[in-house]
Amino acid sequence: MRSTFPMLCIALLTLYGCVGKSSRVQPAPQDASVEDATVPDSASAGEDSGAPDSGPADASVPDSSSQDASVEDSGPQDAGLDGADAADACAACQTIAASLGGLRWALPCTTPSNGTNCSTAVDGSIEEIQTTTLSGTSGQTYDVTLHFRGIVEQKNYSGYEDGGAVGAEDGGGSNPAFFINGGTPSGDTWNIYELQISDPPQTYYLNSGSSGINYVWLVDYLATIPVSAGATVTLTANSVEGVETSDQGPDGGPVYVPGVPPYPASYDGQFVQMDVDSVVVAP
């Protein structure tokens, strides 16, 4: 009953850490120095210019300054919970947010760009995989609103549904249509950014668009997905063949991601960081 759930969930959480390509030419390794990125006057990729930053922060380290997550009052959704059960369910939201926030997919450039592409590898692999297990009350499913920010190239997918993402920037940017529910990656060698949930089983992709474009785009959007307690959450960034589009936006300059390291510098490569915006008990 709602009368047994008076404000137990409000403000329980303040997070403290808030998670073939024939047109591409494989660049030859070379010694080259790249000037540091110039801090842009605007955070928009379309207004940035200057040389990409050659000294990215460690891609494997989650952002320690990411947004704080909020735990919302579930209201009528918790009608089936009363007393200690309701309190426990909402308290679990706190640890859920902590377990997911700040996870990051990253594919750094490992050779200087040839003007369009660079080589990439993570510990000798063409992909990076991050895995965590969702905490929470056994048997309970949660609606988790995730905030995705980063720099990606586009990729063709087929047979998908709209992921229901909402742009986090003023006016609904940046690129929420990139987030899709299900589908199959095309057989080309453009990067794949994947989020897989084991329970309820579902796969999402974060860079849906058109393969073959030698630019990268800013992503900054929120998406709400169901995740059950005990589910395995797997993040995969796959370059397919060890080459990717270097940090160059449609205007020819680097793309910056405000609020995410190495900002105010640009990142030399591609990445997506996932933070938790809110957690509620699913109806």
MARDRENFI-612327 format. One record per residue: residue number from 1; residue in one letter; x, y, z negated of N, C-alpha, C in turn. Coordinates in nm, 3 decimals, decimal comma. Layout:
// residues N
PT     n   res       n_x       n_y       n_z      ca_x      ca_y      ca_z       c_x       c_y       c_z
PT   NUM     A         X         Y         Z         X         Y         Z         X         Y         Z
...
//
This chain:
// residues 283
PT     n   res       n_x       n_y       n_z      ca_x      ca_y      ca_z       c_x       c_y       c_z
PT     1     M     0,086    -0,119     0,000     0,000     0,000     0,000     0,089     0,123     0,000
PT     2     R     0,047     0,231     0,067     0,130     0,353     0,068     0,144     0,410    -0,072
PT     3     S     0,039     0,388    -0,158     0,047     0,443    -0,293     0,157     0,380    -0,375
PT     4     T     0,209     0,263    -0,329     0,318     0,198    -0,402     0,452     0,230    -0,342
PT     5     F     0,455     0,321    -0,247     0,584     0,351    -0,180     0,612     0,502    -0,180
PT     6     P     0,594     0,566    -0,300     0,602     0,713    -0,305     0,743     0,763    -0,298
PT     7     M     0,778     0,797    -0,180     0,902     0,873    -0,159     1,027     0,796    -0,195
PT     8     L     1,017     0,659    -0,208     1,135     0,582    -0,248     1,243     0,587    -0,143
PT     9     C     1,201     0,611    -0,014     1,299     0,602     0,094     1,358     0,736     0,131
PT    10     I     1,294     0,843     0,079     1,337     0,975     0,128     1,476     1,010     0,073
PT    11     A     1,561     1,048     0,162     1,695     1,099     0,127     1,780     1,000     0,056
PT    12     L     1,759     0,865     0,079     1,848     0,766     0,018     1,984     0,763     0,082
PT    13     L     1,989     0,818     0,201     2,115     0,796     0,277     2,180     0,925     0,317
PT    14     T     2,307     0,933     0,287     2,391     1,037     0,349     2,517     0,968     0,393
PT    15     L     2,528     0,937     0,521     2,646     0,863     0,568     2,769     0,950     0,562
PT    16     Y     2,879     0,887     0,538     3,006     0,956     0,522     3,096     0,910     0,635
PT    17     G     3,071     0,913     0,746     3,148     0,864     0,858     3,060     0,865     0,979
PT    18     C     2,949     0,898     0,934     2,837     0,958     0,998     2,748     1,015     0,898
PT    19     V     2,997     0,354     1,630     3,014     0,321     1,616     2,976     0,375     1,727
PT    20     G     3,457    -0,581     4,555     3,559    -0,506     4,507     3,559    -0,356     4,535
PT    21     K     3,634    -0,302     4,452     3,643    -0,157     4,447     3,741    -0,110     4,553
PT    22     S     3,704    -0,130     4,681     3,797    -0,105     4,791     3,831     0,041     4,803
PT    23     S     3,745     0,129     4,750     3,774     0,272     4,761     3,872     0,319     4,657
PT    24     R     3,904     0,231     4,560     3,998     0,269     4,455     4,137     0,218     4,489
PT    25     V     4,237     0,298     4,466     4,376     0,259     4,490     4,441     0,236     4,356
PT    26     Q     4,496     0,118     4,336     4,564     0,086     4,212     4,684     0,177     4,195
PT    27     P     4,684     0,264     4,095     4,797     0,355     4,079     4,921     0,280     4,030
PT    28     A     5,036     0,316     4,088     5,162     0,254     4,045     5,208     0,318     3,916
PT    29     P     5,255     0,239     3,819     5,309     0,296     3,695     5,421     0,394     3,728
PT    30     Q     5,423     0,503     3,656     5,525     0,603     3,680     5,542     0,687     3,557
PT    31     D     5,657     0,750     3,549     5,680     0,843     3,440     5,628     0,978     3,483
PT    32     A     5,539     1,030     3,407     5,484     1,160     3,442     5,432     1,225     3,317
PT    33     S     5,444     1,353     3,312     5,390     1,428     3,199     5,265     1,499     3,245
PT    34     V     5,161     1,498     3,160     5,038     1,565     3,191     5,012     1,669     3,084
PT    35     E     4,982     1,790     3,128     4,962     1,896     3,034     4,841     1,870     2,946
PT    36     D     4,844     1,924     2,824     4,731     1,911     2,734     4,611     1,980     2,794
PT    37     A     4,491     1,926     2,759     4,370     1,984     2,814     4,346     2,122     2,755
PT    38     T     4,296     2,210     2,837     4,259     2,343     2,791     4,123     2,335     2,725
PT    39     V     4,108     2,397     2,609     3,981     2,394     2,539     3,880     2,470     2,620
PT    40     P     3,764     2,408     2,652     3,669     2,473     2,740     3,589     2,580     2,669
PT    41     D     3,536     2,676     2,749     3,445     2,774     2,694     3,309     2,714     2,672
PT    42     S     3,279     2,607     2,743     3,148     2,542     2,733     3,169     2,394     2,717
PT    43     A     3,077     2,328     2,643     3,086     2,183     2,625     3,032     2,108     2,744
PT    44     S     2,970     2,177     2,836     2,912     2,109     2,953     3,019     2,067     3,049
PT    45     A     3,008     1,939     3,097     3,106     1,887     3,191     3,107     1,969     3,318
PT    46     G     2,993     2,025     3,356     2,987     2,098     3,479     3,056     2,231     3,475
PT    47     E     3,094     2,278     3,353     3,158     2,407     3,342     3,304     2,396     3,303
PT    48     D     3,352     2,272     3,281     3,488     2,254     3,233     3,586     2,249     3,348
PT    49     S     3,707     2,290     3,322     3,815     2,276     3,420     3,946     2,269     3,345
PT    50     G     4,051     2,231     3,414     4,182     2,218     3,350     4,231     2,077     3,361
PT    51     A     4,357     2,055     3,320     4,418     1,923     3,333     4,370     1,831     3,224
PT    52     P     4,350     1,701     3,252     4,311     1,605     3,149     4,418     1,595     3,042
PT    53     D     4,374     1,566     2,923     4,465     1,548     2,811     4,534     1,414     2,822
PT    54     S     4,666     1,413     2,813     4,739     1,286     2,826     4,765     1,222     2,692
PT    55     G     4,721     1,283     2,585     4,748     1,227     2,454     4,622     1,195     2,378
PT    56     P     4,541     1,095     2,420     4,415     1,065     2,353     4,437     1,009     2,214
PT    57     A     4,336     1,031     2,130     4,340     0,968     1,999     4,325     0,818     2,015
PT    58     D     4,364     0,744     1,910     4,353     0,599     1,913     4,209     0,560     1,937
PT    59     A     4,185     0,491     2,050     4,048     0,463     2,090     3,980     0,364     1,997
PT    60     S     4,058     0,287     1,922     3,998     0,183     1,838     3,953     0,236     1,704
PT    61     V     3,984     0,360     1,672     3,949     0,415     1,543     3,817     0,487     1,552
PT    62     P     3,715     0,448     1,475     3,587     0,515     1,482     3,598     0,661     1,440
PT    63     D     3,508     0,742     1,489     3,503     0,883     1,455     3,470     0,899     1,309
PT    64     S     3,559     0,962     1,235     3,537     0,980     1,093     3,456     1,104     1,064
PT    65     S     3,423     1,179     1,169     3,348     1,301     1,147     3,216     1,299     1,222
PT    66     S     3,164     1,179     1,249     3,041     1,167     1,327     2,923     1,210     1,243
PT    67     Q     2,808     1,223     1,308     2,690     1,272     1,243     2,648     1,184     1,126
PT    68     D     2,589     1,249     1,025     2,530     1,174     0,917     2,400     1,112     0,966
PT    69     A     2,376     0,987     0,925     2,251     0,922     0,961     2,147     0,956     0,857
PT    70     S     2,020     0,951     0,896     1,912     0,977     0,804     1,825     0,854     0,794
PT    71     V     1,769     0,831     0,675     1,674     0,722     0,654     1,537     0,784     0,639
PT    72     E     1,446     0,749     0,728     1,316     0,813     0,730     1,215     0,735     0,648
PT    73     D     1,114     0,807     0,599     1,002     0,744     0,530     0,920     0,666     0,631
PT    74     S     0,906     0,536     0,608     0,837     0,452     0,704     0,685     0,466     0,698
PT    75     G     0,632     0,522     0,591     0,490     0,548     0,582     0,407     0,424     0,603
PT    76     P     0,311     0,432     0,694     0,219     0,321     0,715     0,287     0,194     0,761
PT    77     Q     0,405     0,205     0,819     0,474     0,085     0,866     0,505    -0,011     0,753
PT    78     D     0,516     0,041     0,632     0,555    -0,042     0,519     0,434    -0,089     0,438
PT    79     A     0,316    -0,087     0,501     0,194    -0,120     0,426     0,199    -0,260     0,369
PT    80     G     0,274    -0,349     0,431     0,280    -0,486     0,383     0,380    -0,507     0,271
PT    81     L     0,453    -0,402     0,233     0,552    -0,412     0,128     0,503    -0,336     0,006
PT    82     D     0,525    -0,390    -0,112     0,490    -0,314    -0,231     0,592    -0,335    -0,340
PT    83     G     0,594    -0,241    -0,433     0,682    -0,249    -0,547     0,828    -0,260    -0,509
PT    84     A     0,895    -0,358    -0,572     1,039    -0,376    -0,553     1,072    -0,411    -0,409
PT    85     D     0,982    -0,483    -0,339     1,010    -0,519    -0,200     1,025    -0,396    -0,113
PT    86     A     0,937    -0,298    -0,131     0,945    -0,175    -0,052     1,074    -0,101    -0,082
PT    87     A     1,110    -0,093    -0,208     1,233    -0,024    -0,245     1,354    -0,093    -0,185
PT    88     D     1,356    -0,226    -0,191     1,469    -0,301    -0,137     1,481    -0,282     0,014
PT    89     A     1,366    -0,283     0,084     1,367    -0,270     0,229     1,426    -0,137     0,271
PT    90     C     1,387    -0,031     0,202     1,437     0,100     0,240     1,582     0,119     0,196
PT    91     A     1,619     0,063     0,082     1,758     0,071     0,039     1,849     0,002     0,139
PT    92     A     1,798    -0,101     0,204     1,877    -0,172     0,304     1,911    -0,082     0,422
PT    93     C     1,826     0,018     0,447     1,852     0,110     0,559     1,988     0,177     0,543
PT    94     Q     2,026     0,201     0,421     2,153     0,265     0,393     2,271     0,182     0,443
PT    95     T     2,270     0,054     0,413     2,381    -0,032     0,454     2,373    -0,064     0,603
PT    96     I     2,253    -0,064     0,660     2,239    -0,084     0,804     2,309     0,027     0,880
PT    97     A     2,281     0,150     0,841     2,343     0,264     0,907     2,495     0,260     0,894
PT    98     A     2,542     0,221     0,776     2,687     0,215     0,755     2,752     0,107     0,840
PT    99     S     2,681    -0,003     0,863     2,740    -0,114     0,939     2,749    -0,086     1,088
PT   100     L     2,665     0,005     1,139     2,663     0,032     1,282     2,730     0,162     1,322
PT   101     G     2,729     0,260     1,234     2,775     0,394     1,270     2,923     0,401     1,302
PT   102     G     2,956     0,475     1,407     3,096     0,501     1,442     3,162     0,394     1,525
PT   103     L     3,087     0,290     1,566     3,146     0,189     1,656     3,171     0,252     1,792
PT   104     R     3,275     0,205     1,861     3,321     0,273     1,981     3,374     0,177     2,085
PT   105     W     3,324     0,189     2,209     3,383     0,122     2,324     3,486     0,219     2,382
PT   106     A     3,602     0,173     2,420     3,701     0,265     2,480     3,789     0,192     2,580
PT   107     L     3,809     0,256     2,695     3,899     0,205     2,799     3,997     0,318     2,834
PT   108     P     4,109     0,325     2,763     4,204     0,434     2,787     4,281     0,414     2,916
PT   109     C     4,322     0,524     2,978     4,414     0,515     3,091     4,550     0,469     3,039
PT   110     T     4,608     0,371     3,105     4,740     0,323     3,066     4,848     0,362     3,165
PT   111     T     4,809     0,425     3,275     4,904     0,486     3,369     4,851     0,624     3,403
PT   112     P     4,937     0,715     3,447     4,888     0,847     3,488     4,791     0,833     3,606
PT   113     S     4,694     0,922     3,611     4,597     0,920     3,720     4,665     0,951     3,853
PT   114     N     4,617     0,888     3,959     4,665     0,922     4,093     4,580     1,034     4,155
PT   115     G     4,501     1,099     4,071     4,412     1,204     4,115     4,268     1,160     4,115
PT   116     T     4,245     1,029     4,115     4,109     0,974     4,116     4,094     0,863     4,014
PT   117     N     4,191     0,770     4,012     4,182     0,651     3,927     4,306     0,636     3,841
PT   118     C     4,293     0,549     3,742     4,407     0,510     3,660     4,391     0,363     3,624
PT   119     S     4,499     0,300     3,583     4,491     0,164     3,530     4,443     0,171     3,386
PT   120     T     4,378     0,064     3,340     4,330     0,060     3,202     4,343    -0,082     3,147
PT   121     A     4,370    -0,091     3,020     4,377    -0,220     2,950     4,365    -0,193     2,801
PT   122     V     4,312    -0,290     2,729     4,302    -0,284     2,584     4,366    -0,410     2,529
PT   123     D     4,482    -0,394     2,467     4,557    -0,509     2,416     4,578    -0,615     2,525
PT   124     G     4,610    -0,569     2,645     4,636    -0,660     2,756     4,514    -0,714     2,825
PT   125     S     4,394    -0,673     2,782     4,270    -0,723     2,841     4,204    -0,615     2,925
PT   126     I     4,120    -0,656     3,021     4,047    -0,560     3,103     3,920    -0,512     3,033
PT   127     E     3,890    -0,562     2,914     3,770    -0,521     2,842     3,797    -0,505     2,693
PT   128     E     3,711    -0,425     2,630     3,714    -0,413     2,484     3,580    -0,461     2,430
PT   129     I     3,585    -0,544     2,325     3,464    -0,597     2,264     3,465    -0,564     2,115
PT   130     Q     3,357    -0,501     2,068     3,339    -0,472     1,926     3,215    -0,549     1,878
PT   131     T     3,226    -0,617     1,765     3,115    -0,697     1,713     3,094    -0,668     1,566
PT   132     T     2,967    -0,657     1,526     2,934    -0,642     1,385     2,804    -0,716     1,358
PT   133     T     2,775    -0,740     1,231     2,651    -0,807     1,190     2,564    -0,709     1,113
PT   134     L     2,439    -0,699     1,154     2,348    -0,606     1,087     2,313    -0,659     0,949
PT   135     S     2,322    -0,573     0,851     2,279    -0,610     0,717     2,128    -0,589     0,706
PT   136     G     2,076    -0,584     0,586     1,933    -0,563     0,568     1,866    -0,677     0,494
PT   137     T     1,735    -0,665     0,477     1,656    -0,763     0,405     1,621    -0,880     0,497
PT   138     S     1,651    -1,001     0,455     1,628    -1,119     0,538     1,483    -1,125     0,586
PT   139     G     1,466    -1,152     0,717     1,334    -1,162     0,775     1,274    -1,030     0,820
PT   140     Q     1,343    -0,920     0,793     1,290    -0,788     0,827     1,354    -0,736     0,956
PT   141     T     1,275    -0,670     1,040     1,324    -0,603     1,161     1,317    -0,453     1,140
PT   142     Y     1,416    -0,383     1,192     1,426    -0,238     1,175     1,427    -0,169     1,311
PT   143     D     1,368    -0,051     1,317     1,381     0,036     1,433     1,497     0,130     1,407
PT   144     V     1,604     0,112     1,484     1,727     0,187     1,462     1,744     0,286     1,577
PT   145     T     1,753     0,414     1,544     1,778     0,517     1,645     1,927     0,544     1,652
PT   146     L     1,983     0,517     1,769     2,128     0,527     1,790     2,161     0,649     1,876
PT   147     H     2,272     0,712     1,844     2,320     0,830     1,918     2,446     0,789     1,994
PT   148     F     2,437     0,792     2,126     2,549     0,754     2,212     2,612     0,880     2,271
PT   149     R     2,746     0,890     2,258     2,819     1,003     2,316     2,949     0,951     2,377
PT   150     G     2,985     1,004     2,493     3,110     0,961     2,554     3,123     1,006     2,698
PT   151     I     3,214     0,939     2,771     3,245     0,970     2,910     3,245     0,838     2,986
PT   152     V     3,164     0,829     3,093     3,155     0,703     3,168     3,145     0,730     3,318
PT   153     E     3,184     0,631     3,398     3,151     0,629     3,539     3,019     0,556     3,555
PT   154     Q     2,952     0,575     3,668     2,825     0,509     3,691     2,843     0,369     3,750
PT   155     K     2,736     0,289     3,736     2,737     0,150     3,782     2,597     0,112     3,830
PT   156     N     2,590     0,038     3,941     2,461    -0,014     3,988     2,416    -0,134     3,905
PT   157     Y     2,289    -0,132     3,861     2,224    -0,246     3,796     2,091    -0,270     3,867
PT   158     S     2,041    -0,392     3,859     1,913    -0,425     3,921     1,824    -0,497     3,821
PT   159     G     1,691    -0,490     3,842     1,596    -0,566     3,762     1,583    -0,519     3,619
PT   160     Y     1,598    -0,392     3,594     1,595    -0,339     3,457     1,470    -0,256     3,432
PT   161     E     1,449    -0,222     3,305     1,345    -0,129     3,265     1,411    -0,006     3,204
PT   162     D     1,338     0,105     3,209     1,387     0,226     3,144     1,408     0,200     2,995
PT   163     G     1,519     0,250     2,941     1,551     0,223     2,801     1,485     0,318     2,702
PT   164     G     1,415     0,419     2,753     1,344     0,511     2,663     1,433     0,606     2,587
PT   165     A     1,554     0,631     2,637     1,644     0,723     2,569     1,598     0,868     2,588
PT   166     V     1,642     0,953     2,497     1,610     1,096     2,501     1,740     1,173     2,493
PT   167     G     1,758     1,270     2,582     1,879     1,350     2,581     1,895     1,429     2,452
PT   168     A     2,015     1,433     2,398     2,040     1,501     2,271     2,071     1,648     2,288
PT   169     E     2,102     1,690     2,410     2,135     1,830     2,433     2,010     1,911     2,461
PT   170     D     2,022     2,044     2,454     1,911     2,132     2,486     1,860     2,102     2,626
PT   171     G     1,730     2,093     2,640     1,672     2,065     2,771     1,670     1,919     2,808
PT   172     G     1,708     1,830     2,716     1,700     1,687     2,742     1,822     1,623     2,803
PT   173     G     1,937     1,695     2,816     2,061     1,632     2,864     2,125     1,561     2,748
PT   174     S     2,223     1,475     2,767     2,294     1,448     2,888     2,279     1,303     2,931
PT   175     N     2,211     1,286     3,044     2,201     1,160     3,116     2,134     1,046     3,039
PT   176     P     2,017     1,069     2,978     1,948     0,959     2,909     1,904     0,848     3,004
PT   177     A     1,889     0,879     3,134     1,849     0,776     3,230     1,956     0,670     3,250
PT   178     F     2,078     0,697     3,205     2,185     0,598     3,213     2,156     0,477     3,124
PT   179     F     2,071     0,494     3,020     2,044     0,386     2,923     1,927     0,302     2,974
PT   180     I     1,952     0,173     2,998     1,849     0,084     3,052     1,835    -0,041     2,967
PT   181     N     1,717    -0,102     2,978     1,682    -0,221     2,903     1,685    -0,341     2,998
PT   182     G     1,779    -0,433     2,976     1,790    -0,550     3,060     1,853    -0,518     3,195
PT   183     G     1,840    -0,610     3,287     1,897    -0,590     3,419     2,022    -0,673     3,440
PT   184     T     2,076    -0,663     3,563     2,195    -0,737     3,602     2,295    -0,643     3,668
PT   185     P     2,421    -0,643     3,622     2,521    -0,558     3,688     2,547    -0,604     3,830
PT   186     S     2,570    -0,510     3,920     2,603    -0,547     4,058     2,740    -0,614     4,061
PT   187     G     2,770    -0,678     4,174     2,894    -0,753     4,185     3,016    -0,670     4,217
PT   188     D     3,002    -0,537     4,219     3,119    -0,453     4,246     3,207    -0,443     4,122
PT   189     T     3,314    -0,366     4,130     3,412    -0,363     4,021     3,411    -0,233     3,943
PT   190     W     3,298    -0,165     3,941     3,286    -0,045     3,859     3,252    -0,085     3,715
PT   191     N     3,294    -0,002     3,620     3,288    -0,037     3,478     3,147    -0,073     3,430
PT   192     I     3,141    -0,167     3,336     3,017    -0,209     3,272     3,025    -0,170     3,124
PT   193     Y     2,921    -0,100     3,076     2,910    -0,068     2,933     2,784    -0,134     2,881
PT   194     E     2,801    -0,229     2,789     2,691    -0,317     2,748     2,675    -0,319     2,597
PT   195     L     2,549    -0,319     2,552     2,513    -0,336     2,412     2,422    -0,456     2,403
PT   196     Q     2,464    -0,560     2,328     2,387    -0,684     2,319     2,342    -0,707     2,176
PT   197     I     2,213    -0,736     2,158     2,154    -0,764     2,028     2,108    -0,910     2,028
PT   198     S     2,145    -0,985     1,923     2,109    -1,127     1,920     1,967    -1,153     1,872
PT   199     D     1,911    -1,061     1,788     1,778    -1,082     1,733     1,711    -0,947     1,703
PT   200     P     1,598    -0,917     1,773     1,544    -0,992     1,886     1,638    -0,985     2,006
PT   201     P     1,655    -1,093     2,081     1,756    -1,096     2,186     1,728    -0,993     2,296
PT   202     Q     1,826    -0,907     2,320     1,810    -0,805     2,423     1,947    -0,749     2,462
PT   203     T     1,962    -0,714     2,590     2,083    -0,652     2,639     2,049    -0,515     2,698
PT   204     Y     2,128    -0,417     2,663     2,112    -0,280     2,714     2,241    -0,241     2,786
PT   205     Y     2,228    -0,154     2,886     2,345    -0,099     2,956     2,340     0,054     2,945
PT   206     L     2,458     0,116     2,942     2,465     0,257     2,907     2,510     0,348     3,021
PT   207     N     2,539     0,295     3,139     2,592     0,379     3,247     2,524     0,349     3,381
PT   208     S     2,393     0,326     3,378     2,320     0,293     3,500     2,318     0,412     3,596
PT   209     G     2,353     0,384     3,720     2,356     0,489     3,821     2,399     0,430     3,954
PT   210     S     2,491     0,500     4,020     2,537     0,458     4,153     2,686     0,428     4,150
PT   211     S     2,722     0,304     4,180     2,863     0,269     4,193     2,925     0,344     4,311
PT   212     G     3,055     0,360     4,307     3,125     0,419     4,420     3,151     0,567     4,411
PT   213     I     3,113     0,630     4,299     3,136     0,774     4,283     3,260     0,793     4,196
PT   214     N     3,359     0,862     4,249     3,486     0,879     4,177     3,483     1,000     4,084
PT   215     Y     3,380     1,005     3,997     3,371     1,105     3,891     3,324     1,035     3,764
PT   216     V     3,340     1,104     3,652     3,284     1,057     3,526     3,182     1,158     3,476
PT   217     W     3,093     1,111     3,389     2,984     1,196     3,338     2,981     1,190     3,185
PT   218     L     2,934     1,300     3,127     2,907     1,306     2,984     2,780     1,228     2,954
PT   219     V     2,782     1,145     2,849     2,659     1,089     2,794     2,642     1,141     2,653
PT   220     D     2,520     1,183     2,622     2,486     1,235     2,490     2,334     1,218     2,474
PT   221     Y     2,292     1,099     2,429     2,149     1,071     2,420     2,121     0,979     2,302
PT   222     L     1,991     0,972     2,265     1,946     0,889     2,154     1,849     0,784     2,207
PT   223     A     1,858     0,663     2,151     1,768     0,555     2,190     1,732     0,474     2,066
PT   224     T     1,605     0,437     2,055     1,557     0,358     1,941     1,535     0,214     1,986
PT   225     I     1,598     0,120     1,914     1,587    -0,021     1,950     1,556    -0,103     1,825
PT   226     P     1,486    -0,217     1,841     1,459    -0,305     1,726     1,579    -0,398     1,701
PT   227     V     1,615    -0,411     1,574     1,724    -0,501     1,536     1,685    -0,569     1,406
PT   228     S     1,698    -0,701     1,401     1,661    -0,775     1,280     1,780    -0,794     1,188
PT   229     A     1,752    -0,805     1,059     1,857    -0,829     0,960     1,931    -0,958     0,997
PT   230     G     2,064    -0,951     0,990     2,147    -1,067     1,023     2,181    -1,079     1,169
PT   231     A     2,128    -0,990     1,254     2,156    -0,996     1,398     2,301    -0,959     1,426
PT   232     T     2,357    -1,019     1,531     2,490    -0,983     1,578     2,476    -0,873     1,684
PT   233     V     2,552    -0,767     1,665     2,552    -0,654     1,758     2,688    -0,653     1,828
PT   234     T     2,686    -0,664     1,961     2,810    -0,673     2,038     2,818    -0,560     2,139
PT   235     L     2,927    -0,486     2,137     2,953    -0,376     2,229     3,066    -0,418     2,321
PT   236     T     3,044    -0,409     2,451     3,147    -0,448     2,548     3,168    -0,338     2,650
PT   237     A     3,294    -0,299     2,670     3,334    -0,210     2,778     3,424    -0,292     2,870
PT   238     N     3,381    -0,312     2,994     3,451    -0,402     3,085     3,488    -0,326     3,212
PT   239     S     3,619    -0,313     3,238     3,665    -0,242     3,358     3,662    -0,331     3,482
PT   240     V     3,634    -0,459     3,464     3,619    -0,561     3,569     3,753    -0,598     3,632
PT   241     E     3,831    -0,499     3,681     3,957    -0,534     3,745     4,076    -0,451     3,696
PT   242     G     4,059    -0,378     3,584     4,172    -0,306     3,526     4,199    -0,171     3,589
PT   243     V     4,102    -0,117     3,663     4,113     0,018     3,721     3,984     0,092     3,693
PT   244     E     3,993     0,221     3,664     3,873     0,300     3,638     3,891     0,442     3,690
PT   245     T     3,780     0,512     3,703     3,784     0,653     3,738     3,844     0,731     3,621
PT   246     S     3,943     0,813     3,649     4,005     0,892     3,543     3,915     1,008     3,504
PT   247     D     3,952     1,079     3,399     3,867     1,183     3,340     3,857     1,304     3,433
PT   248     Q     3,766     1,295     3,528     3,743     1,404     3,622     3,595     1,415     3,651
PT   249     G     3,535     1,527     3,610     3,394     1,548     3,631     3,364     1,595     3,772
PT   250     P     3,237     1,614     3,806     3,199     1,659     3,940     3,260     1,793     3,980
PT   251     D     3,298     1,876     3,881     3,359     2,005     3,914     3,510     1,995     3,932
PT   252     G     3,564     1,874     3,918     3,707     1,854     3,934     3,787     1,865     3,807
PT   253     G     3,725     1,909     3,699     3,794     1,923     3,572     3,759     1,811     3,476
PT   254     P     3,826     1,806     3,362     3,797     1,700     3,263     3,661     1,721     3,198
PT   255     V     3,608     1,613     3,141     3,480     1,617     3,071     3,508     1,612     2,921
PT   256     Y     3,442     1,699     2,846     3,463     1,708     2,702     3,340     1,656     2,628
PT   257     V     3,363     1,597     2,509     3,254     1,541     2,428     3,254     1,611     2,292
PT   258     P     3,176     1,717     2,277     3,177     1,792     2,151     3,144     1,705     2,030
PT   259     G     3,218     1,725     1,923     3,192     1,655     1,799     3,251     1,517     1,788
PT   260     V     3,318     1,470     1,894     3,376     1,336     1,892     3,525     1,345     1,926
PT   261     P     3,615     1,293     1,841     3,758     1,297     1,874     3,787     1,234     2,009
PT   262     P     3,880     1,290     2,087     3,978     1,392     2,046     3,935     1,536     2,071
PT   263     Y     3,804     1,563     2,082     3,759     1,701     2,101     3,823     1,792     1,995
PT   264     P     3,871     1,912     2,035     3,842     1,986     2,158     3,926     1,948     2,280
PT   265     A     4,014     1,850     2,267     4,084     1,800     2,386     3,993     1,701     2,459
PT   266     S     4,026     1,671     2,583     3,954     1,568     2,656     4,020     1,433     2,629
PT   267     Y     3,946     1,325     2,660     3,997     1,189     2,640     4,052     1,137     2,772
PT   268     D     4,171     1,079     2,767     4,236     1,028     2,887     4,187     0,886     2,915
PT   269     G     4,071     0,877     2,978     4,009     0,748     3,006     3,859     0,760     2,992
PT   270     Q     3,793     0,651     2,953     3,648     0,650     2,933     3,616     0,587     2,798
PT   271     F     3,504     0,630     2,737     3,462     0,570     2,611     3,316     0,603     2,585
PT   272     V     3,256     0,526     2,494     3,124     0,558     2,438     3,131     0,533     2,289
PT   273     Q     3,087     0,629     2,209     3,078     0,611     2,064     2,932     0,601     2,025
PT   274     M     2,902     0,509     1,933     2,765     0,487     1,885     2,755     0,523     1,738
PT   275     D     2,667     0,617     1,706     2,639     0,654     1,568     2,491     0,630     1,538
PT   276     V     2,458     0,622     1,410     2,320     0,596     1,369     2,253     0,727     1,332
PT   277     D     2,140     0,755     1,397     2,064     0,876     1,367     1,960     0,850     1,258
PT   278     S     1,891     0,736     1,265     1,792     0,703     1,163     1,761     0,554     1,164
PT   279     V     1,706     0,504     1,052     1,665     0,364     1,038     1,532     0,361     0,965
PT   280     V     1,434     0,289     1,021     1,306     0,269     0,953     1,267     0,122     0,965
PT   281     V     1,186     0,075     0,871     1,135    -0,060     0,878     1,035    -0,068     0,993
PT   282     A     1,052    -0,167     1,080     0,964    -0,181     1,197     0,824    -0,223     1,153
PT   283     P     0,720    -0,178     1,224     0,583    -0,217     1,187     0,560    -0,366     1,211
//
